[in-house]
Amino acid sequence: MERLLRATINSWRGLLAATRSEEAFRLELIALVLAIPVAFLLAEQAWKRLALIAVVAFVLVVELLNTAIEKLADRVNLAIDPQIGRVKDMGSAAVGLALLIAAMAWLLALAERIGLI
């Protein structure tokens, strides 16, 4: 039980650190807060609501991983290094793909709601 408590505290600290230091994370967090009520307006079935909220949460997860990679890379080497630059670019690409997946899910739900499909 103590281990679970420590893990929860560490997770909370990580979320706070990302919120304080990363503007992209803050914007995506706002998107999640807005997505929750909008998902209830857009989707009638519970699983679709969950999917819409989950894809936005997925963006947050990928953003956290990208931020961790960037912070670690900066800690390892502050000099400009092409290999570290590529690693950071890959993390950024992962965020971009997560955003694309989320956008496609929300556009599909919107299209369904307004009767286009």
N, C-alpha and C positions, 0 to 999 in steps of 0.2 A: 504494500500500500504506500509506503514511504517513497519507493521508486516512482510510482505513478504520480505522486504529488510533485516530486522533483522534476519529472518530465513535463508536467503541466506548467510548472513555474518557468522552466526553460523555454517552453513554447510561447508562453505569454510574453516573456522578455524578448524573444525573437520577433514577435509581431509588433511589439512596441518599438523596437529598434528600427524595423523596416518602416513603420509608420512615421517615425521621427526623421529618418534620413532619406527616404526615397519618395519623391513627388509622384512618380509613376504608380507606386504602390498605393499612395493615398488616393489618387484618382480612381484606381481600380477598386479600392475599398468603397468609395462613394458609389461607383457603378453597381457593386454588389448590394449595397443598402437600397439603392433605387430599384434594382432588379427584383427584389423580393416582392414588393407589392405589385409591380407591373406584371410579373409572371402570373399572379392571380387574376389579373384583368385579361391577360392575353390567352391563357390556356385554361381549358375547362377541366381537363383530366389531371389528377394529382401527379402522375408520373411525368407529364409534360412540364408541369410547373417545376418539379424537382430537376428535370433535365435543364431547363432554362437557368435556374439558379446555380446548378452544378457547373455549367460551362463557364459562368462568370467566376465561380470559386476556383475552378481549374486555372483560369488566367492568373489569379492571385498566387496559387501554388507555384506555377511556372515562374512568375515574377520573383517570388521568394528564392527559388533555386537560382535564378539568374543573378539576383543581388548577392547571394552567398558566393557564387563563382567569382563575380567581379570584385567583391571585397577581399576574398582570398587571393586572387590574382594580384591585386594591388599590394597586398601584404607581402607576397612572395618576391615581387620585383616591381619597383616603382619606375624603373627605366622603360622606355618604349621598346617593346619586344614584339616582333611580328607574330610569333607563335602565341603569345598571350593575347595579342589583339584578335587573332582568329578564334581563340577560345571564347573571348568576350562576344565576338560577333555571332558565334554559334548560340550562346545563351540568349542574345537578343533575337536571333532568328526563332528560337523556341517560343519566346514571348509573342513574337509576331504571328506564328502559326496558331498559338492558343487563342489569340485575339480573332484570327480569321475563323477558326472553328466556332467560337462564341458568336461572332457576327452572323455566320451562316445559320446557326441554330435559331437565333432571334429573328432573322429575316424570314426564315421558313415558317416559324410560328406566327409571325405577323401576316405573312401571305395567306396562311391557312385561316387565320381569324377574319381577315377581310374578304375571304372567299375567292382568292385568286387560284387556289389549288384545292 
